[in-house]
Amino acid sequence: MFTHHQMTIVVDTEIPIGMSHKRMIVSFLVVLIFGTIHKHDFYQPSFPGSSIAKDGPREPWHDIHCRL
């Protein structure tokens, strides 16, 4: 089973550049897909016969962050 963790952070902040009486909403999207720390650890009993020679059961993991 593959999984990822997704968070959305929403904050209310002042508009920069001298308009401090006005405010805006700023959002951040963070997607963390774990697996890069142990990329050579292919032990997963739920995938019989998996090995590093067969590229293992894992997918190419990555992280995505953006400001909306």
Secondary structure, DSSP 8 states (H G I E B T S, - for coil): ----EEEEEEEEEEETTTEEEEEEEEEEEEEE---STTTT----TTSTT--GGGT-S-----EEEEE-
